[in-house]
Amino acid sequence: MAPDSSVPERGRARRVARGIARALAAAGLAVDAAVHARVAAQYDAVTATIGQGTLFRVEAVLAAIVAVLVLVWRRPAADILAWLVATGGLALLLLYTYVDVGTLGPVPNMYEPAWSGDKKIAALAQAVAVLATVFLLSTRARPPGRHRR
């Protein structure tokens, strides 16, 4: 019986797919960072203790750092951080689009039901990053000797 030569091919295809997913996650986070950084000044007037513009800048910095991290530090921890930033950003974007939460302690009322072009771009970028990081987390290699129960 001839040896199964498809095993190395599957490993190569898996590495390529994971590389593409890693690039998509980083790109989604980078677009998210760019959009939030660009529009932050427009929201400086929306304040409680913390201004909405400041929160947008924090999101931009976090997304930018994690975009680089997911590319250069190929570890589950980086993928989890990327998933947390993208999922958290998308969840908050959707929450404040569809629910008038009001002011929460130091956080201003960020309710904005309209879907602007920037909001659509940020939501799409975050959704791409979420899906890419879910793929990365669900396809990571298991250490030898570890089996599912």
Secondary structure per residue as TSV (DSSP state, phi and psi in degrees):
chain	resnum	aa	ss	phi	psi
A	1	M	-	360.0	133.6
A	2	A	-	-74.2	144.7
A	3	P	-	-63.6	150.6
A	4	D	-	-79.3	103.5
A	5	S	T	-83.0	-3.0
A	6	S	H	-78.8	-17.8
A	7	V	H	-62.2	-50.3
A	8	P	H	-61.9	-34.3
A	9	E	H	-64.8	-41.3
A	10	R	H	-65.0	-37.9
A	11	G	H	-63.3	-40.1
A	12	R	H	-67.0	-44.0
A	13	A	H	-62.7	-39.2
A	14	R	H	-63.5	-43.7
A	15	R	H	-63.4	-40.3
A	16	V	H	-65.0	-45.5
A	17	A	H	-62.1	-40.8
A	18	R	H	-67.9	-35.9
A	19	G	H	-64.6	-41.7
A	20	I	H	-64.4	-43.3
A	21	A	H	-62.7	-40.2
A	22	R	H	-63.2	-42.2
A	23	A	H	-66.0	-40.5
A	24	L	H	-65.1	-41.0
A	25	A	H	-61.8	-46.5
A	26	A	H	-64.9	-41.2
A	27	A	H	-64.4	-43.4
A	28	G	H	-60.6	-44.2
A	29	L	H	-67.0	-37.3
A	30	A	H	-65.9	-42.0
A	31	V	H	-64.7	-43.0
A	32	D	H	-57.1	-45.7
A	33	A	H	-62.1	-44.3
A	34	A	H	-63.9	-44.0
A	35	V	H	-63.6	-48.0
A	36	H	H	-64.2	-39.0
A	37	A	H	-65.4	-38.9
A	38	R	H	-69.5	-37.2
A	39	V	H	-96.2	-4.4
A	40	A	G	-55.0	-43.6
A	41	A	G	-61.7	-29.2
A	42	Q	G	-66.6	-19.8
A	43	Y	G	-110.1	10.9
A	44	D	T	-63.6	-26.3
A	45	A	T	-77.2	-17.4
A	46	V	-	-85.9	104.6
A	47	T	B	-137.2	158.2
A	48	A	S	-129.2	-112.4
A	49	T	S	-82.4	-37.8
A	50	I	S	-109.4	137.7
A	51	G	B	-85.2	150.4
A	52	Q	H	-63.5	-35.4
A	53	G	H	-61.1	-39.6
A	54	T	H	-64.4	-42.6
A	55	L	H	-62.6	-37.9
A	56	F	H	-65.1	-38.7
A	57	R	H	-66.8	-38.8
A	58	V	H	-62.1	-44.8
A	59	E	H	-59.5	-42.6
A	60	A	H	-62.8	-45.2
A	61	V	H	-65.8	-46.6
A	62	L	H	-59.7	-47.0
A	63	A	H	-63.2	-40.0
A	64	A	H	-66.3	-44.3
A	65	I	H	-62.8	-45.8
A	66	V	H	-70.7	-30.3
A	67	A	H	-60.8	-43.7
A	68	V	H	-68.9	-43.1
A	69	L	H	-59.8	-43.3
A	70	V	H	-66.8	-23.9
A	71	L	H	-82.5	-41.1
A	72	V	H	-96.2	-24.4
A	73	W	-	-115.5	88.0
A	74	R	-	-81.5	72.1
A	75	R	S	-131.4	155.1
A	76	P	H	-55.8	-33.9
A	77	A	H	-61.1	-40.7
A	78	A	H	-67.1	-39.5
A	79	D	H	-66.2	-38.2
A	80	I	H	-66.3	-43.4
A	81	L	H	-60.5	-42.9
A	82	A	H	-62.3	-43.2
A	83	W	H	-62.0	-43.7
A	84	L	H	-62.2	-45.3
A	85	V	H	-66.1	-46.0
A	86	A	H	-67.9	-45.3
A	87	T	H	-67.4	-43.1
A	88	G	H	-62.5	-43.7
A	89	G	H	-63.7	-43.9
A	90	L	H	-66.4	-42.5
A	91	A	H	-61.6	-43.8
A	92	L	H	-68.2	-39.1
A	93	L	H	-59.8	-46.6
A	94	L	H	-68.4	-41.1
A	95	L	H	-58.4	-51.4
A	96	Y	H	-76.2	-7.9
A	97	T	H	-85.5	-37.8
A	98	Y	H	-107.2	-12.3
A	99	V	-	-130.5	128.9
A	100	D	-	-85.8	87.1
A	101	V	-	-69.7	-31.2
A	102	G	-	85.6	-171.3
A	103	T	-	-79.4	130.8
A	104	L	B	-116.3	98.5
A	105	G	T	56.0	-121.0
A	106	P	T	-80.4	-6.8
A	107	V	B	-90.2	129.4
A	108	P	-	-72.0	167.1
A	109	N	-	-73.5	110.8
A	110	M	-	-105.8	19.3
A	111	Y	-	-60.2	125.5
A	112	E	-	-151.0	94.8
A	113	P	-	-73.8	-12.9
A	114	A	S	-78.9	146.3
A	115	W	-	-101.8	91.8
A	116	S	-	-75.2	168.6
A	117	G	H	-60.3	-41.9
A	118	D	H	-63.6	-39.6
A	119	K	H	-66.6	-40.1
A	120	K	H	-62.8	-43.0
A	121	I	H	-64.4	-45.5
A	122	A	H	-62.7	-43.2
A	123	A	H	-63.5	-43.7
A	124	L	H	-64.3	-44.4
A	125	A	H	-62.2	-43.0
A	126	Q	H	-65.9	-40.2
A	127	A	H	-63.6	-41.1
A	128	V	H	-61.4	-44.8
A	129	A	H	-63.8	-39.7
A	130	V	H	-61.4	-50.8
A	131	L	H	-62.2	-41.6
A	132	A	H	-64.7	-41.4
A	133	T	H	-72.6	-32.9
A	134	V	H	-61.2	-42.9
A	135	F	H	-60.6	-47.1
A	136	L	H	-60.0	-43.7
A	137	L	H	-70.9	-32.4
A	138	S	H	-85.6	-12.6
A	139	T	S	-115.3	10.1
A	140	R	-	-67.2	149.0
A	141	A	-	-71.0	142.1
A	142	R	-	-92.8	143.4
A	143	P	-	-61.0	146.8
A	144	P	T	-57.6	143.2
A	145	G	T	86.4	-7.5
A	146	R	-	-101.5	127.0
A	147	H	-	-125.5	151.6
A	148	R	-	-74.6	148.0
A	149	R	-	-106.4	360.0
